[in-house]
Amino acid sequence: MELGIIIDIAKIIKEKCPIKALKKECDKAKQVATAVIKVVQKLQSELKQQRRQNRTPLAGIRGPVNGLKEGVEEINKVITICRDQPLKAKVLSNTYIAKLRSATSKINDAMNALGGANAAMSLQIQRELETVSGALGSIQDLPAEVAREVRDAIRSEIELLPFMLQNGLATDVEDAKEQLAELQEEKNELLSEKLLIDRDLIQMVCNLSIAELAQQQPTTQFQDLEVPASFKCPLSLEIMVDPVYLHTESGHSFERSMLVKALDRNPYQDPMTGLRYEHKLTFGPNRSLKDAIEE
């Protein structure tokens, strides 16, 4: 019996953080995992007691136990993607919501089988099964469309790297580039999945990522030069032509056009640190940096 494995996977689900995408949905999935742990622990105790008393083990539990295992394994996969590949989770939000629904449906069926097929099951386990229904219900009722604003923005977004940084989908530029590269590598596999709902969107984002990553290659003018990092805009990764600095504690400098776009989307948020302020952020020209770049 794989009860111990189920508990181990469910505990891993509980401890996974930080979740960067579909956080609300993943939190509900964690509630389901917590409920599963309680039920399986009670079931383990019941089986041990029956063995000590030389009683016949609970009948027909192997199938439901396998269902629980498959369900928590699938939840674990989705939460791992939401933690490690938030761009993919956001772009394919409908698909991963469908996967969570499928996983919790398996868990729900398994719970019903455990509760209904075994007259010998103790009332204590029956009560635990009843408490699970609330957590399962909350995730079964998830809206069909989540992260709509983010997904719509991605549909019209030309510069994916800045978009990812400004919306918390990547910790830094390298993380953003790695996610885009991974998404491109997985495209064909993703498109073959039966549960994939966002086929047109994944194709479009992959096409954009190819173009954008190609733009990140150094131009012939600078490819043989050691360009200081301070000369490059942290959002576009290109050498700045019109550098400006943000009036915040960080004092980061950006290409003017890139900062204007970032503040149009989030006028109260520093696009580099993610810190939010009570007032709209302003900026000014960085003349000394511009002179240094032109030299």
DRENDO-1510 file (C-alpha; in Angstrom, 1 decimal, always signed):
<recs>
REC; n; res; u; v; w
REC; 1; MET; +0.0; +0.0; +0.0 .
REC; 2; GLU; +1.3; +3.5; -0.9 .
REC; 3; LEU; -0.2; +5.5; +2.0 .
REC; 4; GLY; +3.2; +6.7; +3.1 .
REC; 5; ILE; +4.0; +8.0; -0.4 .
REC; 6; ILE; +0.7; +9.9; -0.6 .
REC; 7; ILE; +1.5; +11.6; +2.7 .
REC; 8; ASP; +5.1; +12.5; +1.6 .
REC; 9; ILE; +3.8; +14.1; -1.7 .
REC; 10; ALA; +1.0; +16.0; +0.1 .
REC; 11; LYS; +3.5; +17.4; +2.6 .
REC; 12; ILE; +5.8; +18.5; -0.3 .
REC; 13; ILE; +2.7; +20.3; -1.8 .
REC; 14; LYS; +2.0; +22.1; +1.5 .
REC; 15; GLU; +5.6; +23.4; +1.8 .
REC; 16; LYS; +6.1; +24.6; -1.8 .
REC; 17; CYS; +6.7; +28.3; -2.0 .
REC; 18; PRO; +6.8; +31.0; -3.2 .
REC; 19; ILE; +4.0; +30.4; -5.6 .
REC; 20; LYS; +4.4; +33.1; -8.4 .
REC; 21; ALA; +1.4; +32.2; -10.6 .
REC; 22; LEU; -2.2; +31.1; -9.9 .
REC; 23; LYS; -1.5; +31.7; -6.2 .
REC; 24; LYS; -5.1; +31.6; -5.1 .
REC; 25; GLU; -5.8; +28.4; -6.9 .
REC; 26; CYS; -2.6; +26.7; -5.6 .
REC; 27; ASP; -3.5; +27.8; -2.1 .
REC; 28; LYS; -6.8; +25.9; -2.4 .
REC; 29; ALA; -5.0; +22.9; -3.8 .
REC; 30; LYS; -2.7; +23.0; -0.7 .
REC; 31; GLN; -5.9; +22.9; +1.4 .
REC; 32; VAL; -6.9; +19.7; -0.4 .
REC; 33; ALA; -3.4; +18.2; +0.2 .
REC; 34; THR; -3.7; +19.0; +3.9 .
REC; 35; ALA; -7.1; +17.3; +4.0 .
REC; 36; VAL; -5.7; +14.2; +2.2 .
REC; 37; ILE; -2.9; +14.0; +4.8 .
REC; 38; LYS; -5.4; +13.8; +7.6 .
REC; 39; VAL; -7.5; +11.2; +6.0 .
REC; 40; VAL; -4.6; +9.0; +5.0 .
REC; 41; GLN; -3.0; +9.3; +8.5 .
REC; 42; LYS; -6.3; +8.1; +10.0 .
REC; 43; LEU; -6.5; +5.3; +7.5 .
REC; 44; GLN; -3.0; +4.2; +8.4 .
REC; 45; SER; -3.9; +4.1; +12.1 .
REC; 46; GLU; -7.1; +2.2; +11.4 .
REC; 47; LEU; -5.2; -0.5; +9.4 .
REC; 48; LYS; -2.6; -0.9; +12.1 .
REC; 49; GLN; -5.2; -1.4; +14.7 .
REC; 50; GLN; -7.0; -4.0; +12.6 .
REC; 51; ARG; -3.7; -5.9; +12.1 .
REC; 52; ARG; -3.1; -5.9; +15.9 .
REC; 53; GLN; -6.6; -7.2; +16.4 .
REC; 54; ASN; -6.2; -9.8; +13.7 .
REC; 55; ARG; -9.2; -8.4; +12.0 .
REC; 56; THR; -9.9; -8.5; +8.2 .
REC; 57; PRO; -8.4; -5.4; +6.6 .
REC; 58; LEU; -10.7; -2.8; +5.1 .
REC; 59; ALA; -12.0; -4.2; +1.9 .
REC; 60; GLY; -11.7; -2.5; -1.5 .
REC; 61; ILE; -9.3; +0.3; -0.5 .
REC; 62; ARG; -6.5; -0.3; -3.0 .
REC; 63; GLY; -8.3; +1.4; -5.9 .
REC; 64; PRO; -9.2; +4.6; -3.9 .
REC; 65; VAL; -5.7; +4.7; -2.5 .
REC; 66; ASN; -4.3; +4.7; -6.1 .
REC; 67; GLY; -6.7; +7.5; -7.0 .
REC; 68; LEU; -5.5; +9.6; -4.1 .
REC; 69; LYS; -1.9; +9.0; -5.1 .
REC; 70; GLU; -2.6; +10.0; -8.8 .
REC; 71; GLY; -4.5; +13.1; -7.6 .
REC; 72; VAL; -1.8; +14.4; -5.3 .
REC; 73; GLU; +0.9; +13.7; -7.9 .
REC; 74; GLU; -0.9; +15.8; -10.5 .
REC; 75; ILE; -1.5; +18.7; -8.0 .
REC; 76; ASN; +2.2; +18.6; -7.2 .
REC; 77; LYS; +3.2; +18.9; -10.8 .
REC; 78; VAL; +0.9; +21.9; -11.3 .
REC; 79; ILE; +2.1; +23.7; -8.2 .
REC; 80; THR; +5.8; +23.1; -9.2 .
REC; 81; ILE; +5.1; +24.8; -12.5 .
REC; 82; CYS; +3.4; +27.7; -10.8 .
REC; 83; ARG; +6.4; +28.1; -8.5 .
REC; 84; ASP; +9.3; +27.5; -11.1 .
REC; 85; GLN; +7.7; +28.5; -14.4 .
REC; 86; PRO; +5.2; +31.2; -13.7 .
REC; 87; LEU; +5.1; +32.5; -17.2 .
REC; 88; LYS; +4.0; +29.1; -18.5 .
REC; 89; ALA; +1.4; +28.9; -15.7 .
REC; 90; LYS; +0.0; +32.3; -16.5 .
REC; 91; VAL; -0.1; +31.8; -20.3 .
REC; 92; LEU; -1.7; +28.4; -19.9 .
REC; 93; SER; -3.9; +29.3; -16.9 .
REC; 94; ASN; -7.0; +27.6; -18.4 .
REC; 95; THR; -5.0; +24.4; -19.0 .
REC; 96; TYR; -3.5; +24.2; -15.5 .
REC; 97; ILE; -6.9; +25.0; -13.9 .
REC; 98; ALA; -8.3; +22.0; -15.9 .
REC; 99; LYS; -5.4; +19.9; -14.6 .
REC; 100; LEU; -6.2; +20.9; -11.0 .
REC; 101; ARG; -9.9; +20.1; -11.6 .
REC; 102; SER; -9.0; +16.7; -13.0 .
REC; 103; ALA; -6.7; +16.0; -10.0 .
REC; 104; THR; -9.2; +17.0; -7.4 .
REC; 105; SER; -11.9; +15.0; -9.2 .
REC; 106; LYS; -9.8; +11.9; -8.8 .
REC; 107; ILE; -9.3; +12.7; -5.1 .
REC; 108; ASN; -13.0; +13.3; -4.7 .
REC; 109; ASP; -13.9; +10.0; -6.3 .
REC; 110; ALA; -11.3; +8.2; -4.1 .
REC; 111; MET; -12.7; +9.9; -1.0 .
REC; 112; ASN; -16.3; +8.8; -1.9 .
REC; 113; ALA; -15.1; +5.3; -2.4 .
REC; 114; LEU; -13.3; +5.2; +0.9 .
REC; 115; GLY; -16.3; +6.6; +2.7 .
REC; 116; GLY; -19.0; +4.6; +1.0 .
REC; 117; ALA; -17.6; +1.2; +0.3 .
REC; 118; ASN; -16.3; +0.3; +3.8 .
REC; 119; ALA; -18.8; -0.3; +6.5 .
REC; 120; ALA; -15.9; -1.2; +8.8 .
REC; 121; MET; -14.3; +2.2; +8.5 .
REC; 122; SER; -14.3; +4.0; +11.8 .
REC; 123; LEU; -16.5; +7.1; +12.4 .
REC; 124; GLN; -13.4; +9.1; +13.0 .
REC; 125; ILE; -12.2; +8.6; +9.4 .
REC; 126; GLN; -15.8; +9.2; +8.2 .
REC; 127; ARG; -15.6; +12.6; +9.9 .
REC; 128; GLU; -12.3; +13.4; +8.3 .
REC; 129; LEU; -13.8; +12.6; +4.9 .
REC; 130; GLU; -16.6; +15.0; +5.5 .
REC; 131; THR; -14.1; +17.8; +6.3 .
REC; 132; VAL; -12.4; +17.2; +3.0 .
REC; 133; SER; -15.5; +18.0; +1.0 .
REC; 134; GLY; -15.2; +21.7; +1.7 .
REC; 135; ALA; -11.7; +22.0; +0.4 .
REC; 136; LEU; -12.5; +19.9; -2.6 .
REC; 137; GLY; -15.6; +21.9; -3.4 .
REC; 138; SER; -13.6; +25.2; -3.3 .
REC; 139; ILE; -11.2; +24.1; -6.0 .
REC; 140; GLN; -13.9; +22.4; -8.1 .
REC; 141; ASP; -15.7; +25.8; -8.3 .
REC; 142; LEU; -12.7; +27.7; -9.6 .
REC; 143; PRO; -13.7; +30.1; -12.5 .
REC; 144; ALA; -13.1; +28.8; -16.0 .
REC; 145; GLU; -11.0; +31.9; -16.8 .
REC; 146; VAL; -8.3; +33.2; -14.4 .
REC; 147; ALA; -5.5; +35.7; -14.8 .
REC; 148; ARG; -7.5; +37.2; -17.7 .
REC; 149; GLU; -5.8; +40.6; -17.5 .
REC; 150; VAL; -2.4; +39.1; -17.6 .
REC; 151; ARG; -3.2; +36.8; -20.4 .
REC; 152; ASP; -4.7; +39.6; -22.5 .
REC; 153; ALA; -1.7; +41.7; -21.8 .
REC; 154; ILE; +0.6; +38.9; -23.0 .
REC; 155; ARG; -1.5; +38.6; -26.2 .
REC; 156; SER; -0.7; +42.2; -27.1 .
REC; 157; GLU; +2.7; +42.5; -25.4 .
REC; 158; ILE; +5.7; +42.9; -27.8 .
REC; 159; GLU; +8.5; +43.0; -25.2 .
REC; 160; LEU; +8.1; +39.9; -23.1 .
REC; 161; LEU; +11.2; +40.2; -20.9 .
REC; 162; PRO; +10.2; +43.6; -19.5 .
REC; 163; PHE; +6.6; +42.4; -19.1 .
REC; 164; MET; +7.8; +39.4; -17.0 .
REC; 165; LEU; +10.0; +41.5; -14.8 .
REC; 166; GLN; +7.3; +44.1; -14.2 .
REC; 167; ASN; +4.6; +41.6; -13.4 .
REC; 168; GLY; +6.6; +39.4; -11.0 .
REC; 169; LEU; +6.8; +36.5; -13.4 .
REC; 170; ALA; +10.6; +36.5; -13.2 .
REC; 171; THR; +13.1; +37.4; -10.5 .
REC; 172; ASP; +15.6; +38.8; -12.9 .
REC; 173; VAL; +16.5; +39.0; -16.6 .
REC; 174; GLU; +18.3; +35.6; -16.6 .
REC; 175; ASP; +15.3; +33.9; -15.0 .
REC; 176; ALA; +13.0; +35.5; -17.6 .
REC; 177; LYS; +15.2; +34.3; -20.5 .
REC; 178; GLU; +15.4; +30.8; -19.0 .
REC; 179; GLN; +11.7; +30.6; -18.8 .
REC; 180; LEU; +11.2; +31.7; -22.4 .
REC; 181; ALA; +13.8; +29.2; -23.6 .
REC; 182; GLU; +12.1; +26.4; -21.6 .
REC; 183; LEU; +8.7; +27.3; -23.0 .
REC; 184; GLN; +10.1; +27.2; -26.5 .
REC; 185; GLU; +11.7; +23.8; -25.9 .
REC; 186; GLU; +8.4; +22.4; -24.5 .
REC; 187; LYS; +6.1; +23.9; -27.1 .
REC; 188; ASN; +5.6; +20.7; -29.2 .
REC; 189; GLU; +5.1; +18.6; -26.1 .
REC; 190; LEU; +2.6; +21.1; -24.7 .
REC; 191; LEU; +0.7; +21.3; -28.0 .
REC; 192; SER; +0.2; +17.5; -27.9 .
REC; 193; GLU; -1.4; +17.5; -24.5 .
REC; 194; LYS; -5.1; +16.5; -24.5 .
REC; 195; LEU; -5.9; +19.0; -21.7 .
REC; 196; LEU; -4.2; +21.9; -23.4 .
REC; 197; ILE; -6.8; +24.7; -23.9 .
REC; 198; ASP; -4.7; +27.7; -24.8 .
REC; 199; ARG; -3.1; +26.4; -28.1 .
REC; 200; ASP; -3.2; +29.6; -30.0 .
REC; 201; LEU; -1.7; +31.6; -27.1 .
REC; 202; ILE; +1.2; +29.2; -26.4 .
REC; 203; GLN; +2.0; +29.3; -30.1 .
REC; 204; MET; +2.0; +33.1; -30.2 .
REC; 205; VAL; +4.1; +33.5; -27.0 .
REC; 206; CYS; +6.7; +31.0; -28.3 .
REC; 207; ASN; +6.9; +33.0; -31.6 .
REC; 208; LEU; +7.3; +36.2; -29.7 .
REC; 209; SER; +10.0; +34.7; -27.4 .
REC; 210; ILE; +12.1; +33.5; -30.5 .
REC; 211; ALA; +12.0; +37.1; -31.8 .
REC; 212; GLU; +12.8; +38.7; -28.5 .
REC; 213; LEU; +15.6; +36.4; -27.5 .
REC; 214; ALA; +17.2; +37.0; -30.9 .
REC; 215; GLN; +17.1; +40.7; -30.3 .
REC; 216; GLN; +19.1; +40.1; -27.1 .
REC; 217; GLN; +22.2; +39.1; -29.1 .
REC; 218; PRO; +24.8; +41.9; -29.1 .
REC; 219; THR; +24.9; +44.0; -32.2 .
REC; 220; THR; +28.0; +44.1; -34.4 .
REC; 221; GLN; +28.7; +47.6; -33.2 .
REC; 222; PHE; +29.3; +46.4; -29.6 .
REC; 223; GLN; +29.8; +42.7; -29.7 .
REC; 224; ASP; +33.6; +43.0; -29.4 .
REC; 225; LEU; +33.4; +45.6; -26.6 .
REC; 226; GLU; +33.1; +45.1; -22.9 .
REC; 227; VAL; +29.9; +47.1; -22.3 .
REC; 228; PRO; +29.4; +48.1; -18.6 .
REC; 229; ALA; +26.2; +46.8; -17.1 .
REC; 230; SER; +25.3; +50.3; -16.0 .
REC; 231; PHE; +25.1; +51.3; -19.7 .
REC; 232; LYS; +22.2; +48.9; -20.4 .
REC; 233; CYS; +18.6; +49.4; -19.5 .
REC; 234; PRO; +17.6; +46.7; -17.1 .
REC; 235; LEU; +14.2; +46.3; -18.9 .
REC; 236; SER; +15.3; +46.2; -22.5 .
REC; 237; LEU; +18.8; +44.9; -21.9 .
REC; 238; GLU; +20.0; +47.3; -24.6 .
REC; 239; ILE; +22.5; +50.1; -24.4 .
REC; 240; MET; +20.6; +53.3; -23.4 .
REC; 241; VAL; +20.3; +56.2; -25.7 .
REC; 242; ASP; +18.2; +58.5; -23.4 .
REC; 243; PRO; +18.9; +57.3; -19.8 .
REC; 244; VAL; +16.7; +58.6; -17.0 .
REC; 245; TYR; +16.8; +57.7; -13.3 .
REC; 246; LEU; +13.8; +56.9; -11.1 .
REC; 247; HIS; +13.1; +59.1; -8.1 .
REC; 248; THR; +13.1; +56.2; -5.6 .
REC; 249; GLU; +15.6; +54.9; -3.0 .
REC; 250; SER; +16.9; +52.4; -5.6 .
REC; 251; GLY; +17.8; +55.2; -8.1 .
REC; 252; HIS; +17.9; +52.8; -11.0 .
REC; 253; SER; +18.4; +54.2; -14.5 .
REC; 254; PHE; +16.4; +53.1; -17.5 .
REC; 255; GLU; +15.9; +53.9; -21.1 .
REC; 256; ARG; +13.2; +56.7; -21.1 .
REC; 257; SER; +10.8; +54.9; -23.4 .
REC; 258; MET; +11.0; +51.7; -21.4 .
REC; 259; LEU; +10.4; +53.4; -18.1 .
REC; 260; VAL; +7.4; +55.4; -19.5 .
REC; 261; LYS; +5.8; +52.1; -20.6 .
REC; 262; ALA; +6.5; +50.5; -17.2 .
REC; 263; LEU; +5.0; +53.4; -15.3 .
REC; 264; ASP; +2.0; +53.6; -17.6 .
REC; 265; ARG; +1.2; +50.0; -16.5 .
REC; 266; ASN; +2.1; +50.5; -12.8 .
REC; 267; PRO; +2.6; +54.2; -11.9 .
REC; 268; TYR; +3.1; +53.4; -8.2 .
REC; 269; GLN; +5.6; +50.5; -8.6 .
REC; 270; ASP; +9.4; +50.5; -9.0 .
REC; 271; PRO; +9.8; +48.1; -12.0 .
REC; 272; MET; +13.1; +46.8; -10.7 .
REC; 273; THR; +12.4; +46.2; -7.0 .
REC; 274; GLY; +8.7; +45.7; -7.2 .
REC; 275; LEU; +8.1; +48.1; -4.3 .
REC; 276; ARG; +4.9; +50.0; -4.4 .
REC; 277; TYR; +4.6; +53.6; -3.3 .
REC; 278; GLU; +1.6; +55.8; -2.2 .
REC; 279; HIS; +2.5; +58.4; -4.8 .
REC; 280; LYS; +3.0; +58.1; -8.6 .
REC; 281; LEU; +6.6; +57.7; -9.4 .
REC; 282; THR; +8.6; +60.3; -11.4 .
REC; 283; PHE; +12.0; +60.3; -13.1 .
REC; 284; GLY; +14.6; +62.7; -14.4 .
REC; 285; PRO; +17.3; +62.7; -17.1 .
REC; 286; ASN; +20.6; +61.0; -16.1 .
REC; 287; ARG; +23.0; +63.4; -18.1 .
REC; 288; SER; +26.2; +62.1; -16.6 .
REC; 289; LEU; +25.4; +58.5; -17.6 .
REC; 290; LYS; +24.3; +59.7; -21.1 .
REC; 291; ASP; +27.7; +61.5; -21.5 .
REC; 292; ALA; +29.6; +58.4; -20.3 .
REC; 293; ILE; +27.7; +56.2; -22.8 .
REC; 294; GLU; +28.3; +58.6; -25.7 .
REC; 295; GLU; +32.0; +58.7; -24.9 .
</recs>
